[in-house]
């Protein structure tokens, strides 16, 4: 299991990890577990500008489709293209190979939760 002490979470189950001004974003282990087998992910293009809370894509599983929301704002500098051919990476490694986008982190979101706070609202 990943060390989540420096990760922050939204109540809608996205996570963000900021390192050297770059924010990496994905969905939590709890979210991928609830979704079941992920079969498709729509992600933004590099260069898209997002504000905290903006919809940045869609994730589809055998059970449901859900919108994805940016936990922080910034300009998309990277997209995990491997998810187009292997969306199941989100199920296998949501905090590692299942990352979705990278942003040049410019906009914090005060509503983000630390790991304990996320667990308290039903995340895991």
C-alpha positions, 0 to 999 in steps of 0.5 A: 500500500502506498504511503498516503500521508502526503496525499490529499483527497476530495469527498468525491474520491479523487486524490492529489499528490503535490511534489516540486510544484507538480500535482499528480491526480487520480482516484482513490482505492475506495473509488476504484473498488466501488466502481469495479472493473474500469473499462474506459477513461476520458481525460483532458488534453495537455494544455487544458486549464482547470480550476479546483472542482472542474470536471476533467474527465469521465471514468466508466466501469462495468457498473457505472460511469462517473465524472472526474473532478480536479482537486486543485487547479492548474494547467494539465502538463501530462496525461497517463496515455497508458490508461487508454489501452489499459484502464484496468491500471486504475484498479490494480494500482490507483496511487501509482500506475493508475494516476490520471493527470498532472498539473502545474499546481497553481490553485489550492483547494481548502476543502481537501482532506488528509488521509484520516479526514478522508477515512472519516467521511467513508473513504479508504 
